Amino acid sequence: MARKVVCVLVALFLAVPLVWRPPRANACGWLRDHPEDPRLPEALHLAVRSTRWGQGDEQNSSVSRAVFLFLHKHYPNSEWTKKTTYWFK
């Protein structure tokens, strides 16, 4: 479930109206197939931050943690990773 929510959050960031950006439905595929996309660390950072104002339930906490861990595992040297020092419960 958390992975699905991460994909949706990243998809929302990537869906800013530019013709070449991927459709929301394919966000997980985009993450998998284009890990070098320079927008992904920022999208993940914003996804973690967006959980701060969520419902405060277990699902929100799980999503925040999952996105945080993914960001730190896959983009450890990114400036956005360095700005993402914690996840929200």
Residue frames relative to the residue before (quaternion, step in Angstrom):
aa qw qx qy qz dx dy dz
M 1.0000 0.0000 0.0000 0.0000 0.00 0.00 0.00
A 0.6643 0.5071 -0.3189 0.4470 3.60 0.85 -0.91
R 0.6304 0.5373 -0.3401 0.4452 3.60 0.98 -0.79
K 0.6389 0.5295 -0.3220 0.4558 3.57 1.01 -0.83
V 0.6623 0.4956 -0.3031 0.4732 3.57 0.97 -0.85
V 0.6032 0.5431 -0.3530 0.4654 3.60 1.02 -0.76
C 0.6616 0.5117 -0.3087 0.4530 3.57 0.88 -0.92
V 0.6542 0.5060 -0.3150 0.4656 3.58 0.96 -0.82
L 0.6631 0.5047 -0.3139 0.4551 3.60 0.90 -0.87
V 0.6556 0.4843 -0.3079 0.4908 3.57 0.96 -0.84
A 0.6299 0.5440 -0.3328 0.4433 3.58 1.00 -0.81
L 0.6327 0.5333 -0.3377 0.4486 3.58 0.97 -0.79
F 0.6501 0.5029 -0.3131 0.4759 3.56 1.00 -0.79
L 0.7122 0.4648 -0.2565 0.4592 3.56 0.91 -0.94
A 0.6409 0.5721 -0.3190 0.4003 3.58 1.18 -0.46
V 0.3011 0.7304 -0.5451 0.2806 3.59 1.19 0.32
P 0.5531 -0.6990 0.3365 0.3037 3.58 -0.71 1.04
L 0.3182 0.6553 -0.6210 0.2892 3.50 -0.02 1.36
V 0.5634 -0.6662 0.3705 0.3185 3.56 -0.76 1.03
W 0.7334 0.4596 -0.2564 0.4302 3.60 0.86 -0.85
R 0.5530 0.6166 -0.4069 0.3852 3.60 1.17 -0.19
P 0.5651 -0.6521 0.3939 0.3167 3.59 -1.06 0.73
P 0.5447 -0.5998 0.4597 0.3636 3.59 -1.17 0.43
R 0.6564 -0.5412 0.3595 0.3834 3.57 -1.17 0.58
A 0.6479 0.5595 -0.3292 0.3985 3.58 0.91 -0.87
N 0.7498 0.3851 -0.2094 0.4956 3.58 1.15 -0.49
A 0.2610 0.8139 -0.4926 0.1638 3.60 1.15 0.46
C 0.6503 0.5046 -0.3343 0.4591 3.60 0.91 -0.79
G 0.6377 0.5169 -0.3182 0.4743 3.54 1.02 -0.77
W 0.6327 0.5271 -0.3256 0.4646 3.54 1.04 -0.80
L 0.6350 0.5226 -0.3263 0.4661 3.60 0.96 -0.84
R 0.6906 0.4857 -0.2708 0.4625 3.56 0.93 -0.96
D 0.7722 0.4087 -0.1958 0.4454 3.57 0.82 -1.04
H 0.7913 0.2292 -0.1123 0.5556 3.60 1.19 -0.47
P 0.0550 0.8458 -0.5290 0.0405 3.60 0.74 0.98
E 0.6295 0.5441 -0.3352 0.4419 3.59 1.22 -0.33
D 0.4031 0.7157 -0.4821 0.3048 3.60 1.25 -0.09
P 0.4031 -0.7594 0.4520 0.2379 3.62 -0.51 1.10
R 0.6024 0.5750 -0.3572 0.4230 3.61 1.24 -0.27
L 0.5581 0.6643 -0.3853 0.3144 3.60 1.11 -0.53
P 0.6535 0.4942 -0.3558 0.4495 3.67 0.78 -0.74
E 0.6514 0.4955 -0.3228 0.4754 3.58 0.97 -0.78
A 0.6350 0.5313 -0.3309 0.4528 3.60 0.97 -0.83
L 0.6649 0.4894 -0.3011 0.4771 3.58 0.97 -0.83
H 0.6123 0.5419 -0.3392 0.4652 3.59 1.01 -0.79
L 0.6894 0.4721 -0.2760 0.4750 3.57 0.88 -0.95
A 0.6057 0.5475 -0.3541 0.4560 3.58 1.10 -0.63
V 0.6395 0.4995 -0.3263 0.4849 3.60 0.98 -0.81
R 0.6733 0.5019 -0.3049 0.4492 3.59 0.84 -0.92
S 0.6412 0.5467 -0.3323 0.4238 3.57 1.01 -0.77
T 0.6218 0.5490 -0.3496 0.4356 3.60 1.14 -0.49
R 0.4892 0.6711 -0.4311 0.3527 3.59 1.21 -0.25
W 0.7712 0.3259 -0.1612 0.5226 3.55 1.01 -0.81
G 0.3711 0.7365 -0.4817 0.2965 3.56 1.22 0.50
Q 0.7654 -0.4008 0.2699 0.4251 3.53 -1.31 -0.21
G 0.4334 -0.7230 0.4531 0.2901 3.59 1.19 -0.21
D 0.4952 0.6447 -0.4399 0.3816 3.57 1.17 0.49
E 0.7412 -0.4133 0.2884 0.4434 3.57 -1.32 0.04
Q 0.6375 0.5332 -0.3352 0.4437 3.59 0.99 -0.77
N 0.6402 0.5202 -0.3197 0.4661 3.58 0.94 -0.85
S 0.6547 0.5097 -0.2986 0.4715 3.56 0.97 -0.88
S 0.6550 0.5187 -0.3080 0.4551 3.59 0.96 -0.86
V 0.6487 0.5091 -0.3114 0.4723 3.56 0.98 -0.84
S 0.6502 0.5230 -0.3182 0.4499 3.57 0.87 -0.93
R 0.6757 0.4923 -0.2848 0.4689 3.57 0.90 -0.93
A 0.6620 0.5206 -0.3074 0.4430 3.59 0.92 -0.93
V 0.6655 0.4858 -0.2989 0.4814 3.58 0.94 -0.87
F 0.6256 0.5450 -0.3260 0.4530 3.58 0.97 -0.88
L 0.6963 0.4734 -0.2759 0.4636 3.59 0.82 -0.99
F 0.6283 0.5301 -0.3318 0.4627 3.58 1.01 -0.80
L 0.6536 0.5201 -0.3051 0.4574 3.57 0.90 -0.94
H 0.7159 0.4538 -0.2610 0.4619 3.59 0.81 -0.98
K 0.6503 0.5108 -0.3198 0.4625 3.60 1.08 -0.60
H 0.7970 0.3588 -0.1628 0.4578 3.57 0.81 -1.02
Y 0.7908 0.1957 -0.1005 0.5711 3.60 1.17 -0.47
P 0.0318 0.8700 -0.4919 0.0130 3.62 0.80 0.97
N 0.7442 0.4086 -0.2291 0.4761 3.62 1.08 -0.56
S 0.4452 0.7060 -0.4484 0.3200 3.57 1.25 0.10
E 0.5494 -0.5921 0.4723 0.3529 3.55 -1.14 0.63
W 0.6399 0.5322 -0.3249 0.4492 3.60 1.11 -0.68
T 0.6072 0.5311 -0.3486 0.4773 3.57 1.11 -0.62
K 0.6584 0.5124 -0.3051 0.4592 3.57 0.96 -0.85
K 0.6629 0.4848 -0.2974 0.4868 3.59 1.17 -0.56
T 0.6725 0.4489 -0.2803 0.5173 3.58 1.26 -0.32
T 0.0057 0.8638 -0.5012 0.0504 3.54 0.25 1.30
Y 0.8019 0.0698 -0.0511 0.5912 3.62 1.20 -0.19
W 0.3548 -0.6954 0.5807 0.2308 3.52 -1.34 0.27
F 0.4602 -0.7179 0.4676 0.2326 3.58 -1.21 0.44
K 0.3320 -0.7245 0.5728 0.1917 3.54 -1.06 0.84
